[in-house]
């Protein structure tokens, strides 16, 4: 019949766009308020709200889609046959990376409340496009390693903290800002970096070397410089490898291939070869692991932050969809079973955010007790928070039904990215073994963690019982390697429980303690016990526009 339509769109949620991702995340905004001094709080809130509005804009969301749809490609040679080893990116990638740099996501170390404001920004930026977070993270994390050599730090830190992104390959001294990558793992060793075989031959000029070898994973291969490990005459040593030498010539940096990865497609990870590659030593010969460990700790915290960001975006999308979608006579979010699922997901997201921001605040504090706290809490948080990311992302996609399986929804991108942070910078077993190592060697670290947990003593009987069980686990560390994951999981959960009991609304803390610490929870999401205020938990997680 004339005038009829077969395609009237009904019962579809509006796009989650044109909103402030920061202020819509109550758990994150409250954590920033909690850990930021009153003298800079207004400035930090304004800065993060501006970034949050950008992150929630249609323009940036479109750039993120473009960066994924047009992945980087390797150009090994120019048209004349000269080796150039360049990686080409879509313009959207450069726009996003430039936004991240201009937002201060590489400059935490000298600003007031620098780590908290940068951690919150990083968590926001992960929700836009996680691929650009790799070079942002590497650049931020290079600072503590460079400080092993004050001369190098004085030269490079201002470039790394710059808010200007310059994509051109030219000497770093001629650029307003610079980015860093990292190359540690090799084919034969993986996480066992002491098995590295890349060789470093000293040159006549003190502190300079030529490297020969192969790196199985090199993060952000178009960066201006890289921190790498190689075997010098005195043992495994940390080196700075510039992409372009001061005279403008290209350093020998042979990109063999780009990796085909499970996660985001926008970023590039590469295999590279060094063949007479010029490098500058960072720190002392034979102390490469000790020199680079500060970088590793910073990137591990970023893994927890990145996973918290992915979880938050997955939960925001799920709650938003179910708030608007109707089924079986009502809104999905009002159905008791779906409400249970959404609340369960929201608890996981808020607990991850609370723990990650607490670690960032410890970085800002800088006191001895907080440094001790970080030595144990960072690997524990990295282990547990990143482990929870994948089941959260998958369950959130299921909340959208078939729509969540379609690329346009954005959920498949979150699902693909969700395992990354658990694998990168030391997979789960590495984190668990690091916790055991710290427990065996640094009693001050355990004391600091127990002090933090103890601040909630007496506030919830389920938390108190879980702490008592943790004490039982810690009392016998003989032969603990086989149960290291169990121990680390319990440590992370009681840390999260302590933070939520002290700082989250009562309905959130009650639900977390009942399910995660009290044992009243099934093996899947949506199995929270009865008697909890789940409506308030879901409402708190709703991304208000």
C-alpha positions, 0 to 999 in steps of 0.5 A, a space after each residue: 500500500 502506498 505510504 506504508 513503511 516496513 522499516 520503522 525503528 523502535 525499541 532501540 536505545 539511543 547512542 551513548 554519546 555526547 556525555 561527560 565520561 568522567 562525571 558520569 562515572 561516580 566511582 571515579 569522580 569520588 576517588 579523584 575527590 578523595 585523593 586530590 588536595 583541595 588546592 588543585 581539586 577544582 583544576 583537576 576536576 575541570 581538566 578531567 571533565 574536559 577530557 571526559 566530554 571529549 571521550 564521550 563525543 561523537 567525533 572521537 568515537 568516530 576516530 576510534 572506529 576509523 583507527 580500528 578499521 584502518 590498521 597500521 601497515 609496515 613500509 620496509 623500503 621506499 620507492 627507490 629500494 632504501 630501507 626505511 622501516 616505517 609504520 604508517 597509521 591512519 590520520 585518526 590514530 594520530 589525532 587520538 594520540 595527539 589528544 592523549 598527549 595534550 591531555 597530559 597522559 604522559 606527564 605525571 611525575 612532576 605535577 601536583 596530584 600528577 599520578 591521580 589526575 593522570 590515572 583518572 585520565 588514562 582510565 577515561 582514555 582507555 574507553 575511547 581507544 585502547 591502542 593509543 594507551 600503549 605509547 602513552 603508557 610507555 612514555 609515562 613509565 620510562 621516567 623512573 628508568 631514565 632517572 637512573 642516569 640524571 644526565 639522561 633524565 634531564 635531557 629526556 624528561 621534558 620531552 616525555 612530559 610535553 603536551 605536544 605530539 610531533 609524529 615526524 621522525 627526526 632527532 628528538 632534540 629538534 622536537 617539542 615532545 617525544 614518545 617512548 617504546 620498549 623492547 625487552 622480550 626475546 623469542 627464547 626467553 619471553 618473561 625470563 628476560 635474563 635469558 636475553 641474547 641481544 649483545 651490547 658492544 662498548 664503543 670508545 665514548 663512555 656509555 655508548 654501545 652497538 647492539 646486535 640481536 632480535 626483539 620478539 615484541 617491541 611496543 610502539 615501533 614508531 616512537 622516538 626512543 626505546 628502552 631495551 635490555 641487552 647483554 653487556 660485558 658486565 651482564 644484562 643492562 638497560 639501554 636507550 635506543 633513539 630512532 633517529 640519531 642527533 645528526 639526522 640519520 636513522 638508527 639501525 632499527 629493522 622492523 621485521 614484521 608487525 604482529 597480528 594480535 588478538 586485541 586492538 587493531 589500531 596499535 602496532 607491535 613489532 619484531 625488530 632487529 638490531 644490527 650495529 644499532 647505536 645505544 646509550 647505557 641507562 644505569 650501571 652494567 649488569 643492573 638492567 632489571 633493577 634499572 627498568 623495574 620502575 618502568 615495569 611497575 608503572 606499566 603494571 599499574 597502567 594495566 590495572 587502570 586500563 582494565 578498569 577503564 574497559 570494564 567501566 565502558 562495558 558496564 556503562 554500555 550494558 546499563 545504558 542499553 538495558 535502561 532503554 530496551 524493553 522486553 517481556 513487558 518492561 525495561 530490561 534494567 527493571 527485570 529482577 534477573 537482569 538487574 542482578 547481572 548489571 549490579 554484579 558487573 557494576 560491583 566488579 567495575 567499581 572495585 577495580 576503579 577504587 583499587 587502581 586509584 588508591 595505587 595512583 594516590 600512593 605514587 603521589 604520596 611518595 612516602 616510604 610506607 606508600 612505596 612499600 605498599 605499592 611493591 606488594 599491592 601493584 602486582 596483586 592488583 595487576 593480577 586480579 583486576 586484569 583477570 576480571 576484565 574478560 568475563 566482565 566484557 563478555 557478560 556485558 556484551 551478552 546484556 545487549 544480546 545479538 546487538 552486542 555481537 555486532 561490531 557497530 555496538 563497540 562491545 566486540 572491540 572491548 571483548 577483543 581487548 579485554 585479555 591484553 592487560 592480563 598478559 602484558 607486562 608479566 602474565 598472571 603467574 609472573 604477578 603471583 610469583 612477584 607477590 611471593 617474592 615480595 612477601 619473602 623478602 620485604 616484610 615492610 610491604 606486607 605490613 603496609 598492605 595490612 595497615 591499609 586493609 586494617 583501616 576498615 577493621 570492625 566495619 563489616 564482619 565478612 571482611 573481618 573474616 576474610 582478613 582472618 582467612 588471609 592471615 592463615 594463608 600468609 602464616 605458611 608460605 613454605 611451598 606456597 608457589 602452587 597456591 600463589 594465585 589463590 593467595 594473591 586473589 584473596 589479598 586483592 579482594 580484601 584490599 578492594 573490600 576494605 576500600 569499598 567499606 570505607 568509601 563506597 555507598 553502603 549498598 555497594 559495600 554490602 553487596 561486594 562483601 556478601 558476594 566476594 568475601 562472604 561466599 554468597 555468590 555463584 560462578 557466573 555474574 547475576 548470582 548475587 544473594 537476595 536482600 541487597 539493594 541492587 537497584 541503587 547499585 545499578 543506578 549508581 553505575 548508570 552513565 547519566 547524560 
